[in-house]
């Protein structure tokens, strides 16, 4: 299916609006939902990593 060429600015804007409306009706893709989950968990993961580093650093001093 080839691309249709727009003759003027109004047609371009109309196509953009139609495309946005079509995308708004689509459910989230799997990748989008995974990315959202990762972004939600990131602060907790960073906190856990920091805690593990501190514990490892403190364990080395006691020896």
N, CA, C and O atoms as CSV, one atom per row, in Angstrom:
chain,resi,resn,atom,element,x,y,z
A,1,UNK,N,N,0.846,-1.177,0.000
A,1,UNK,CA,C,0.000,0.000,0.000
A,1,UNK,C,C,0.890,1.237,0.000
A,1,UNK,O,O,1.690,1.427,0.916
A,2,UNK,N,N,0.756,2.069,-1.010
A,2,UNK,CA,C,1.605,3.243,-1.137
A,2,UNK,C,C,1.091,4.411,-0.312
A,2,UNK,O,O,-0.066,4.443,0.107
A,3,UNK,N,N,1.968,5.353,-0.094
A,3,UNK,CA,C,1.581,6.545,0.658
A,3,UNK,C,C,0.821,7.487,-0.254
A,3,UNK,O,O,1.133,7.619,-1.438
A,4,UNK,N,N,-0.182,8.139,0.314
A,4,UNK,CA,C,-0.937,9.125,-0.445
A,4,UNK,C,C,-0.300,10.488,-0.206
A,4,UNK,O,O,0.076,10.822,0.918
A,5,UNK,N,N,-0.185,11.253,-1.253
A,5,UNK,CA,C,0.404,12.576,-1.126
A,5,UNK,C,C,-0.687,13.606,-0.898
A,5,UNK,O,O,-1.746,13.557,-1.524
A,6,UNK,N,N,-0.420,14.532,-0.004
A,6,UNK,CA,C,-1.376,15.582,0.301
A,6,UNK,C,C,-1.104,16.789,-0.580
A,6,UNK,O,O,0.046,17.128,-0.861
A,7,UNK,N,N,-2.173,17.425,-1.008
A,7,UNK,CA,C,-2.023,18.564,-1.905
A,7,UNK,C,C,-1.775,19.867,-1.157
A,7,UNK,O,O,-1.105,20.758,-1.679
A,8,UNK,N,N,-2.301,19.992,0.052
A,8,UNK,CA,C,-2.116,21.249,0.777
A,8,UNK,C,C,-1.988,21.001,2.277
A,8,UNK,O,O,-2.075,19.868,2.749
A,9,UNK,N,N,-1.780,22.079,3.001
A,9,UNK,CA,C,-1.537,21.987,4.443
A,9,UNK,C,C,-2.742,21.417,5.193
A,9,UNK,O,O,-2.572,20.683,6.167
A,10,UNK,N,N,-3.949,21.745,4.751
A,10,UNK,CA,C,-5.151,21.246,5.418
A,10,UNK,C,C,-5.230,19.719,5.356
A,10,UNK,O,O,-5.596,19.066,6.334
A,11,UNK,N,N,-4.887,19.170,4.213
A,11,UNK,CA,C,-4.907,17.709,4.088
A,11,UNK,C,C,-3.869,17.068,4.997
A,11,UNK,O,O,-4.118,16.019,5.589
A,12,UNK,N,N,-2.708,17.698,5.107
A,12,UNK,CA,C,-1.662,17.181,5.988
A,12,UNK,C,C,-2.155,17.167,7.427
A,12,UNK,O,O,-2.016,16.162,8.125
A,13,UNK,N,N,-2.732,18.280,7.872
A,13,UNK,CA,C,-3.227,18.370,9.254
A,13,UNK,C,C,-4.362,17.377,9.497
A,13,UNK,O,O,-4.455,16.784,10.572
A,14,UNK,N,N,-5.223,17.198,8.495
A,14,UNK,CA,C,-6.316,16.245,8.631
A,14,UNK,C,C,-5.775,14.826,8.790
A,14,UNK,O,O,-6.275,14.064,9.618
A,15,UNK,N,N,-4.771,14.469,8.016
A,15,UNK,CA,C,-4.167,13.132,8.125
A,15,UNK,C,C,-3.527,12.926,9.500
A,15,UNK,O,O,-3.630,11.848,10.086
A,16,UNK,N,N,-2.872,13.963,10.004
A,16,UNK,CA,C,-2.240,13.866,11.326
A,16,UNK,C,C,-3.315,13.629,12.384
A,16,UNK,O,O,-3.147,12.781,13.260
A,17,UNK,N,N,-4.411,14.371,12.306
A,17,UNK,CA,C,-5.503,14.202,13.278
A,17,UNK,C,C,-6.099,12.795,13.201
A,17,UNK,O,O,-6.372,12.175,14.229
A,18,UNK,N,N,-6.299,12.299,11.988
A,18,UNK,CA,C,-6.858,10.956,11.822
A,18,UNK,C,C,-5.929,9.902,12.411
A,18,UNK,O,O,-6.378,8.960,13.065
A,19,UNK,N,N,-4.642,10.069,12.177
A,19,UNK,CA,C,-3.671,9.101,12.695
A,19,UNK,C,C,-3.675,9.102,14.220
A,19,UNK,O,O,-3.618,8.041,14.841
A,20,UNK,N,N,-3.741,10.290,14.827
A,20,UNK,CA,C,-3.772,10.386,16.289
A,20,UNK,C,C,-5.027,9.737,16.855
A,20,UNK,O,O,-4.966,9.061,17.882
A,21,UNK,N,N,-6.159,9.936,16.200
A,21,UNK,CA,C,-7.403,9.332,16.664
A,21,UNK,C,C,-7.338,7.811,16.584
A,21,UNK,O,O,-7.818,7.116,17.480
A,22,UNK,N,N,-6.749,7.299,15.518
A,22,UNK,CA,C,-6.623,5.848,15.380
A,22,UNK,C,C,-5.715,5.280,16.464
A,22,UNK,O,O,-6.010,4.228,17.031
A,23,UNK,N,N,-4.607,5.972,16.758
A,23,UNK,CA,C,-3.676,5.493,17.771
A,23,UNK,C,C,-4.270,5.589,19.166
A,23,UNK,O,O,-3.968,4.762,20.027
A,24,UNK,N,N,-5.115,6.596,19.400
A,24,UNK,CA,C,-5.716,6.773,20.723
A,24,UNK,C,C,-6.649,5.616,21.051
A,24,UNK,O,O,-6.804,5.267,22.221
A,25,UNK,N,N,-7.266,5.023,20.055
A,25,UNK,CA,C,-8.196,3.928,20.282
A,25,UNK,C,C,-7.525,2.585,20.483
A,25,UNK,O,O,-8.168,1.632,20.922
A,26,UNK,N,N,-6.235,2.494,20.167
A,26,UNK,CA,C,-5.530,1.212,20.275
A,26,UNK,C,C,-5.163,0.921,21.721
A,26,UNK,O,O,-4.819,1.837,22.467
A,27,UNK,N,N,-5.230,-0.343,22.126
A,27,UNK,CA,C,-4.749,-0.698,23.462
A,27,UNK,C,C,-3.219,-0.618,23.501
A,27,UNK,O,O,-2.558,-0.643,22.463
A,28,UNK,N,N,-2.686,-0.525,24.678
A,28,UNK,CA,C,-1.233,-0.448,24.834
A,28,UNK,C,C,-0.574,-1.713,24.304
A,28,UNK,O,O,-1.096,-2.819,24.449
A,29,UNK,N,N,0.558,-1.525,23.700
A,29,UNK,CA,C,1.292,-2.688,23.224
A,29,UNK,C,C,1.987,-3.349,24.407
A,29,UNK,O,O,2.096,-2.760,25.482
A,30,UNK,N,N,2.449,-4.552,24.204
A,30,UNK,CA,C,3.132,-5.289,25.263
A,30,UNK,C,C,4.389,-4.554,25.691
A,30,UNK,O,O,4.684,-4.460,26.882
A,31,UNK,N,N,5.134,-4.028,24.714
A,31,UNK,CA,C,6.369,-3.325,25.056
A,31,UNK,C,C,6.105,-2.073,25.877
A,31,UNK,O,O,6.867,-1.763,26.792
A,32,UNK,N,N,5.041,-1.354,25.564
A,32,UNK,CA,C,4.713,-0.158,26.324
A,32,UNK,C,C,4.375,-0.507,27.768
A,32,UNK,O,O,4.793,0.193,28.691
A,33,UNK,N,N,3.624,-1.582,27.968
A,33,UNK,CA,C,3.259,-1.966,29.330
A,33,UNK,C,C,4.485,-2.459,30.103
A,33,UNK,O,O,4.606,-2.203,31.301
A,34,UNK,N,N,5.400,-3.170,29.416
A,34,UNK,CA,C,6.636,-3.617,30.080
A,34,UNK,C,C,7.489,-2.425,30.482
A,34,UNK,O,O,8.035,-2.391,31.585
A,35,UNK,N,N,7.606,-1.447,29.589
A,35,UNK,CA,C,8.399,-0.262,29.886
A,35,UNK,C,C,7.817,0.490,31.075
A,35,UNK,O,O,8.554,0.965,31.939
A,36,UNK,N,N,6.502,0.595,31.115
A,36,UNK,CA,C,5.849,1.278,32.227
A,36,UNK,C,C,6.142,0.543,33.539
A,36,UNK,O,O,6.416,1.181,34.555
A,37,UNK,N,N,6.086,-0.784,33.527
A,37,UNK,CA,C,6.375,-1.573,34.720
A,37,UNK,C,C,7.820,-1.365,35.175
A,37,UNK,O,O,8.085,-1.178,36.363
A,38,UNK,N,N,8.745,-1.399,34.222
A,38,UNK,CA,C,10.162,-1.198,34.554
A,38,UNK,C,C,10.375,0.176,35.166
A,38,UNK,O,O,11.088,0.312,36.160
A,39,UNK,N,N,9.765,1.187,34.583
A,39,UNK,CA,C,9.921,2.541,35.100
A,39,UNK,C,C,9.324,2.687,36.501
A,39,UNK,O,O,9.839,3.453,37.315
A,40,UNK,N,N,8.257,1.966,36.783
A,40,UNK,CA,C,7.662,2.018,38.119
A,40,UNK,C,C,8.559,1.337,39.147
A,40,UNK,O,O,8.630,1.777,40.294
A,41,UNK,N,N,9.246,0.262,38.743
A,41,UNK,CA,C,10.079,-0.498,39.677
A,41,UNK,C,C,11.477,0.096,39.854
A,41,UNK,O,O,12.166,-0.231,40.820
A,42,UNK,N,N,11.899,0.955,38.942
A,42,UNK,CA,C,13.265,1.475,38.959
A,42,UNK,C,C,13.677,2.092,40.305
A,42,UNK,O,O,14.759,1.766,40.792
A,43,UNK,N,N,12.872,2.965,40.932
A,43,UNK,CA,C,13.304,3.546,42.215
A,43,UNK,C,C,13.554,2.484,43.295
A,43,UNK,O,O,14.515,2.593,44.057
A,44,UNK,N,N,12.705,1.474,43.363
A,44,UNK,CA,C,12.877,0.417,44.360
A,44,UNK,C,C,14.143,-0.385,44.078
A,44,UNK,O,O,14.852,-0.778,45.004
A,45,UNK,N,N,14.425,-0.627,42.798
A,45,UNK,CA,C,15.628,-1.377,42.433
A,45,UNK,C,C,16.885,-0.579,42.774
A,45,UNK,O,O,17.861,-1.140,43.273
A,46,UNK,N,N,16.864,0.716,42.508
A,46,UNK,CA,C,18.016,1.562,42.834
A,46,UNK,C,C,18.261,1.576,44.346
A,46,UNK,O,O,19.406,1.517,44.792
A,47,UNK,N,N,17.197,1.653,45.121
A,47,UNK,CA,C,17.309,1.657,46.580
A,47,UNK,C,C,17.916,0.340,47.077
A,47,UNK,O,O,18.776,0.338,47.957
A,48,UNK,N,N,17.461,-0.770,46.508
A,48,UNK,CA,C,17.975,-2.084,46.897
A,48,UNK,C,C,19.455,-2.221,46.530
A,48,UNK,O,O,20.237,-2.756,47.315
A,49,UNK,N,N,19.842,-1.746,45.353
A,49,UNK,CA,C,21.251,-1.801,44.942
A,49,UNK,C,C,22.129,-0.984,45.886
A,49,UNK,O,O,23.208,-1.419,46.287
A,50,UNK,N,N,21.646,0.202,46.230
A,50,UNK,CA,C,22.409,1.067,47.129
A,50,UNK,C,C,22.590,0.393,48.494
A,50,UNK,O,O,23.673,0.432,49.079
A,51,UNK,N,N,21.516,-0.223,48.987
A,51,UNK,CA,C,21.573,-0.905,50.276
A,51,UNK,C,C,22.570,-2.067,50.228
A,51,UNK,O,O,23.342,-2.266,51.167
A,52,UNK,N,N,22.551,-2.835,49.131
A,52,UNK,CA,C,23.472,-3.962,48.988
A,52,UNK,C,C,24.924,-3.477,48.933
A,52,UNK,O,O,25.811,-4.102,49.514
A,53,UNK,N,N,25.164,-2.366,48.235
A,53,UNK,CA,C,26.523,-1.816,48.165
A,53,UNK,C,C,27.018,-1.395,49.548
A,53,UNK,O,O,28.164,-1.645,49.922
A,54,UNK,N,N,26.122,-0.750,50.295
A,54,UNK,CA,C,26.489,-0.313,51.643
A,54,UNK,C,C,26.803,-1.515,52.537
A,54,UNK,O,O,27.777,-1.492,53.289
A,55,UNK,N,N,25.988,-2.555,52.456
A,55,UNK,CA,C,26.219,-3.744,53.269
A,55,UNK,C,C,27.535,-4.398,52.892
A,55,UNK,O,O,28.285,-4.842,53.761
A,56,UNK,N,N,27.814,-4.459,51.605
A,56,UNK,CA,C,29.064,-5.069,51.139
A,56,UNK,C,C,30.260,-4.244,51.595
A,56,UNK,O,O,31.280,-4.798,52.003
A,57,UNK,N,N,30.137,-2.930,51.526
A,57,UNK,CA,C,31.227,-2.048,51.944
A,57,UNK,C,C,31.464,-2.185,53.455
A,57,UNK,O,O,32.611,-2.247,53.898
A,58,UNK,N,N,30.409,-2.230,54.228
A,58,UNK,CA,C,30.531,-2.349,55.684
A,58,UNK,C,C,31.057,-3.725,56.090
A,58,UNK,O,O,31.777,-3.832,57.083
A,59,UNK,N,N,30.721,-4.766,55.357
A,59,UNK,CA,C,31.204,-6.113,55.657
A,59,UNK,C,C,32.703,-6.197,55.442
A,59,UNK,O,O,33.380,-6.925,56.167
A,60,UNK,N,N,33.238,-5.486,54.483
A,60,UNK,CA,C,34.667,-5.499,54.198
A,60,UNK,C,C,35.482,-4.816,55.269
A,60,UNK,O,O,36.642,-5.163,55.487
A,61,UNK,N,N,34.890,-3.853,55.935
A,61,UNK,CA,C,35.621,-3.099,56.980
A,61,UNK,C,C,35.780,-3.957,58.232
A,61,UNK,O,O,36.809,-3.855,58.899
A,62,UNK,N,N,34.824,-4.781,58.572
A,62,UNK,CA,C,34.845,-5.556,59.799
A,62,UNK,C,C,35.855,-6.691,59.810
A,62,UNK,O,O,36.129,-7.243,60.875
A,63,UNK,N,N,36.398,-7.047,58.705
A,63,UNK,CA,C,37.306,-8.212,58.636
A,63,UNK,C,C,38.654,-7.886,59.190
A,63,UNK,O,O,39.537,-8.744,59.210
